[in-house]
């Protein structure tokens, strides 16, 4: 019992320090627990807040994503529409460029510079005047055309036209010096000569001219009889010198062809006259004059008249009978040639 009594206060002594030292620890534990609870609650609240914010941001991002997808879809549709419009614009641009190239080519053909147009018009005017000059011998019209185009170039005052003006001046002087040829009158003369060819006597048919009787002193009957007898004997054979070389002896067929050829020569001269071919005209007149001088009796009236008419026609005009404008036309075409090659 004593042992039990002795042992009984020991627990009381042991309990007192526990009670004394356990309460602060309990308070600390409670405080710690409260602190941990508050931190947990605060952390939970923050987590919930973060979750809510995250959810809000996720929703916003999803909304933004939907908007972005919608915008991307709209952008793709707009891109496709833009590509289609660009393709149409490219097609229209290519068509426009093609039309522009065609228009530029047409413009280059139809709208040359001023000098080219002036030269083209001058060439046209001179070509028409040259045709009139060659066909009908209209010298006044050709002279007027040259003076008109020369005055136009003079008004322009461009130095590159000086070679053209020099050529025009030469042709103007040549036309002013051209003889006033009566083409119709010459053609009538040639017609008359053609008609008279058949009646021209040939040189081989001409008769010797009788010698003029010599004046002598009065003779007696016997002397007169002897002189008459000698004169008759001389008439049997007569030798006469024919001037102009050998006189051709022609058979009737050759004489016929001679007359026909002479007609052809005169007819060709008439055609050359009307066609303004001076070279052929003078050549045919020279050949006809040579044949008349060789085969025709020029001492007869018809032969002498034909020979005189041919000589007069051959001597008409020391200057060219049919002036041309070839120098002016050549100068204009030479002026145009380099420009046309450059344009091509």
Order of alpha helices (4+ residues) and beta strands (2+ residues): alpha-alpha-alpha-alpha-alpha-alpha-alpha-alpha-alpha-alpha
